[in-house]
Each structure stands twice: as structure tokens, then as C-alpha cells.
Amino acid sequence: MGSRVDSSGNAVFTADTSTVAKDYVRGELDRSIIEAFRREHYPDQPLAYLGLPGPDLLDVRAWREFIGRWTAVQSADTPELRQSAEMLELNALRERLERGFHLVLGNIDEYLARDDLRPALQFPYEVVNLDYVGGLVNARDHGTGSLRLDAIRALFTHQNRHAFVLLLTVNLRDRDEGELEDHAARLEDEMRSLDAFRNVAEVFESHREQGNAGLLKLYVPCVLDGFALATGYELRFAPPVLYSGSRQMMHFVVECLPHTEQIGTRLPRFEDRLAIVNASLLIRDSNRTSLAQHDFGQLIRTGAEAG
Amino acid sequence: MSAAWQSVAAEWSIRDVGAFLLDSITGALYQPPEILREYCQNAIDSYSDLFRETHRPPINSVQVRIDPLNRSVEVFDRGIGMDLPAILQAKSIAVSGKLQQPDEYIGFRGIGIWSGLPACEQIVILTTKIDTGQLYKLVIDCADITKLIDSGIDIGTLMEGRFHIYATPWDADDHFTFVKLSNVQERYVDLLDEPAMTKYLSRTLPVPVDPAWPHADGLARVLDGVPWTTTYDVTVNGEPVYRRFPAKVKPPERVPLEAGGREVAVAWLAESTDSSVVRANERAGEVNNFRVRVKGMALGEPALFAGGTDPVTDASLLRWYVGEIIVTDDSVKPDTHRRGFQPSGAAGDVRDAIRSFYVRTVARARGWSVEKGALDLASNIAEKCDEIEQALGGVGDDDRTLRDALTQLANLQTQLANTKAKSNRTRDLTGASPAARAEAAALRKQQVKNAIAEAERRLSEVEAAVARQAPASHAVLADPPRSTRPTTRRTSRMGDRPVSTAAVVGTLHPPDGSAYTQGELIPRPAPVLVDLAVATQAFLAAARAVLGESHQAYQQIVARLPEELRLRGIAGG
């Protein structure tokens, strides 16, 4: 598995076509996680889905046996997007998926973040698939922060400690204003300040060498963990996946489970941070039969033998 | 001087037709549910075309999606679909291939895609016909059109720029039609009421019978081979739509309906299990009574043609049944609103055949009611006799319980005597109504005769036992009351309320505590006997007071009363 860093600082991997790669992620990895999640948490009921299925409804079709009601959010700002919405409705009928189907026209981030729009959604959901085309941090035009992050924070709040699986796919390219770098630096400082590891600099440098893939691998779990902490959730991450579609995409799946103790009593845990840093990245290989695992190196405790 | 006429060229075009006519054809034509029905009907017809053109087995499914949040309604079928010529024809108004073959289609007036014009802001149709490799999109800007419809412009000008067709390459094997009514207007908001639309479609479309109905398989056998009984799997928001009937009915029967010696319709009926109105769970969409279906689609209201200027007598008894009348005469067409038949000679014949079926069915209910009444009476007498025999064993002659039981038995005895007398009187039925004949036939059934005979035998036994063991009480049986006639069972409807003739006559009684509740007289211990002429006059006065002298029902009572009294042996013929 070869990789390089392009002129924008992003890792580029040799990968297969978008459809095959995405189909694999959706139909194999995600599907098995959703199936196991349902078996563990909602064995006797179909799951409610909220997401951005697009006109072809690929995710809903791939997971249809687990899904009961489903809310599709589709932008309709332009004639092209309105046609997409039309095709989405057509395909819901063609695929006989109209039972429990609920179409919301607009920007999902707005619907999640804005109080006046939120009633259009039917909380709670058990599967939330935020399959974004763009990046995650994308600063607002006026520089007040990321609407997308506000939306995800609001999602945790409105799920109201109801267990769910969050699938988050973001573009590797991101019009962030240095947030990803800053976050990695802060996390590195935090780890170094513990004076517990002897290879902090090497491990974080290894992440930076992979450009946004490495930085997002650190950033997304930490941000989600912060939202979870504030809303009474514990998170169970699957290894993130980097795959190449029409764009390079990072895919995260996390089971969001209500914290068993009283809300607000959960504290950030050192072990969580350590696990995030030490986690591998899965890369969908071009041979189309397997995933490659990319290790960024493990933090080694002071006094321990190098592995 | 002779005039030499020369032809002057004058073309007739769409520019010569005022736009307001469009509103006349489409705007005021349909109520919200009927609009949905029209699109479903087009979908159903498209399966006929698919089979005719390709001989592929049709899927016969129609999917409806109602989206109140987005104020839209969608109808999707996998029928033949449309190619460009078909699209161009679909946009025409009242010009349809179906008009040339009206016997083969459910819809035939060519209003088709236009029925939703007044109901929404935009109609979008996406369709592809098998083997064409093109998906067509037809967009009608209804809001603009309806806004300008009364502006005095011609239809051609009205449609310019408000009707669009697009095409894009598509899978040649695919075939479907998707119709979407967007932004449904407030006036047509009922279209967005999913439960109401589902109920309407379940009662109107040729959908399957609920497979959970205990007689579903039996009905399928009964209707085997009957034309126009193909069903279509219709769903609303993914939930199947079924014809639903109450479970407490007997197995369905098939009844051919004939006119002029040929079969014009086939009815099926399932009778109530307990000689009363079949209770239908309205919320569950269940129905009782009869629906008339033409080419699979139900017309009008239940018991169609039972009312009108010459109503079928006691048509309310049709609610003792569930059933349908399937018109098999293909020349009979529904009217535009599908609330009746389009007038024709054949339609009149079928209508008469249906009314005749109603009359026979009502009579059957009357007869059954009488039969059941007689059997119940015999059963009650047997029970009361058992009770008295047990009481005689251990009580004194003045026991209050025994005397009460004997009084009740005396009443039953009187009813039995009346029933028997009625049975004997109804031998001459010349000129009697079908209902009277049905009642007589019921009383002449061997089972009924046996029951009456057995009741008389038991009465004799008990009377003898009472005479021996409680002679002081025997007088109760020896002189039974005479006024508690079984006419309390003979009920009719005035307006929407059941009214018993006995109850009306009961108003003659002095206010001594007698009462009647829900049309049934509560027997009094000391009835007052009145002259028949007085009772008749009082009854008519009461009926006149309730109905008014000019009411049709009152006129019928006046006309029928002498015959009814004669048939019951109350007055001489």
C-alpha cells in the first residue's frame, strides 16, 4: 500500500473506484457494525435512520433489513438538487422503501442546529449517517466556527441519551483555518505534559506526515468525545477508514451509548486519549479484497522496552 | 338573384377554446379522494396495457405515498409506462385511446393526468416505457394555470410555458409511471389525510380482501371465474390496502343477478351470524352492506340504487350482510363521478336486477328474523319450564318467585300462541310482499314447527304440574295476558331511529310507569286494551307527529298499514 502527500498536504493513496470502495465500506464494514449494534441494543425493533442517502438511497438500501422509519435530508437549493430530491422520492417508491419514509428538504446541519427547524426531524434515531461531501471543520464565512460541528453537538443533545450509531464521512480536504493542526499540537502537548511516554514527538510527527488523514484521525474522535462528555454519552469507536472515492474521504463509525452514571459525572479519561492516538487507520486497498492497516506508531511508556 | 355560396377557409384550433372550459372539465369535477382514485385508476389501467403489449405478467401494484410535511401526494406503478407519443396524448384533455376501447379500461374519459390540476401547485410525471430507453418528465404548472383560468384567454395561450416535457436516457428494460402532486392546496388538504385516503381507497379500488378475514379463501372460491375480480396490491405509505369486512358473518355465498334471462352481475353476500346488523369497525375500515363494482371499482355509496323515489322497503336490513355486486355486463359504465351508472338501457336493466336482489335479500333477513324469533321463543319457554319445575319442588303455593316465573311463562305462552296463529294465517299469500312471503316460509320450516310443537308440549307438562302442585298459582297460566304481542320485534326506521309499532302504540298507555326504551316496549303488569281503530288512529297520529304529513315515509305507512294488519291477522282482509 503506497501513499504520498500531495501539494495540499493531504495523503493520497492508490485506491479503487469510488463506487466499489464506498460500496465495500457501506455494505461490509458499516453493515456489520449496525447489525451488531442492533443485536446488542435493539434486538426486537427496527432502527430509525437519519441521514443523507442521496438520490440512489445506497445506504438505506444496504441496511434496509435493519431499518424501520427513516428520515432523508436532501438539499434542494438548486435545480440540480431539486432533481436529486425528486429522484430520491422516485427511488424510495421504486425500491419499495416508502414505509416510514420522511423527506426533509434542506441542509441537515441547519436542521440539527436550529431550534426552529429541528421539529421537522423525528428524534430519536438509532442510526445517523452524516455522509458529507465536504469537510468537517469548514469555517463559516464570517469565521464564527463550524456549523457542521454545531450540528453534531446538537445531535448528541437531541438524541437525549438514546443509544445510536453515528457514521460520519468527511472530505479529507477541509477549509479549516488551522484547527486540525492546532488540535494535534494541543493533544501532543497534553501527552507530553504527562511525562509518561518517551516517543510523543515521533508518533505525532507520524500523524502529520499523513496530512489531513492523520490529523482528522486525531481530531474527530476527540471532538466527538467532547460532545459525548457534555451530553451523557460514552463512545465506542471503530477504526476510521480512509478510502478514495471521487474524493479522498475519511469515514468514522462510533457507537454512542448512554453513560451509565449521572449526566455530568463523566470525566475525560486519559485512556481514551491514548487509545485515539494509538489507533490505526484502515485504508481501502486497490485490490478490492481487503483493508490495509496503517499504523502511526504507538506511544511507549517511559521505562518500557521499545516494541 | 340567386346566392352563390363559396367556402371560406376557417381553421378550428385550441385558440378557439376559452380557458375557463378547462376548469369546467377538471376543476369542479372531483373531490380530493376522487382525484387520488383517478390516478390510481390510471395506474391500474397501465397494467392492462402492459399485458396487452408485452404479455409479461403484470406486477399489479400501485404505491401511494402521502407526505403531509411536504404537502405532496405520489402514485407509482410499474405498468406499461409512457413513451413520447403516449406522453403527448396524456397531455390532451378528454382525448384518450381508452375512448376507443371503453370496455377494456377502468378509466375511459381521458381526464387522466389533469384531475389534480386544481388541487396542487405542480404536477410532475416521470415515466418510461419498456424498450424506449428514455425517461420522460412532464411538468404542469398548475398554480399558474389555475390563476389564469378565468382571465378570458384561450387554452392554447394558457398552456404556453406552463407545460413542459423533458427526456433523458434511461434503462430500456425499465417501465413505470410516477405522478407527484406538489404543494397540495389548502382546499384539497384532505388529500394529505393518510387514514382517510386509505379508507377511501380500501372501499373503492379493486384491492385484495384482508387475508386475515376468516372468509378470505372462501370468498376467493366463490368469486372464481367472475370477470373483473382481478385485484391490485395497493399500498399507502408502504402499508397494504385491503377490503375489510367484519369477521362475525357466515361464509360467503354467490348469487347471480339476471336481466332478460342473461347474467348481468354477480353478487356475493355473507350474512350476519346473529340476525342483526353486522357490526363494522369503522376505524379499522370495515364495511357492511353492499357495494356495487363496475370493472373492479366501487361506485357511490353502500346499497347503491336502494334509495331514490321508490326506495327498497326496509333497505336498512341490507346491513345484516356484507357483500358486493360485481357488474359483469361490460356495456355498463359508471357516470363521471362514479356515483352511479351512466344512463343507458343496459344500465337500467342492471339497476333493476340489483334492486330485485336487494328486495330478495331484505326479505330473507325478515324471514330469518322471524325464524330466529320463533326458535328463541321456544328456547325461552323450555328454559322457563325447567325453572318452574325446579321451583315447584321446594316452595309453597304462594311463593313470590314461582308466581313471577309463571307470569313470565304466561307471556311467552301468549307469544307462542300468536306465532302459531301467524303461521297458520300465512297460508294464503296471494299478493303478499316478498318480505311477508319470506316470513311465512320461515315459520313453515320444519325446524320451526318442531320447536313450536316441543314448546307446546313442555307448556302442557308444566301447566299440569302447576295445577297439581300449586293450584292457586295456576290461574296465572290459565288466563295469560293478551296484549304483549310479539309486534315488539317488528321494527322499522323513521329517519335514522328504529321505531317499533308497539312502541308507538304504547304511547296510548296511561302514565302509570310504563315506558319504552330504545324502541322496545317494557311490558307492564296490567296492560290496557284499546279498540283497534283507536290504536290505528293513534299510531298514525304519532307517526304523523314524528314525520309530518307530507313525509314520504308517512305516506308509505298510510298506504301499507291495512295490508300489514291483514297479513298479521290483526284486521280482516
Boltz contact constraints between the chains, C-beta under 6 A:
constraints:
  - contact:
      token1: [A, 90]
      token2: [B, 126]
      max_distance: 6.0
  - contact:
      token1: [A, 90]
      token2: [B, 178]
      max_distance: 6.0
  - contact:
      token1: [A, 93]
      token2: [B, 63]
      max_distance: 6.0
  - contact:
      token1: [A, 93]
      token2: [B, 76]
      max_distance: 6.0
  - contact:
      token1: [A, 98]
      token2: [B, 65]
      max_distance: 6.0
  - contact:
      token1: [A, 98]
      token2: [B, 237]
      max_distance: 6.0
  - contact:
      token1: [A, 98]
      token2: [B, 238]
      max_distance: 6.0
  - contact:
      token1: [A, 99]
      token2: [B, 238]
      max_distance: 6.0
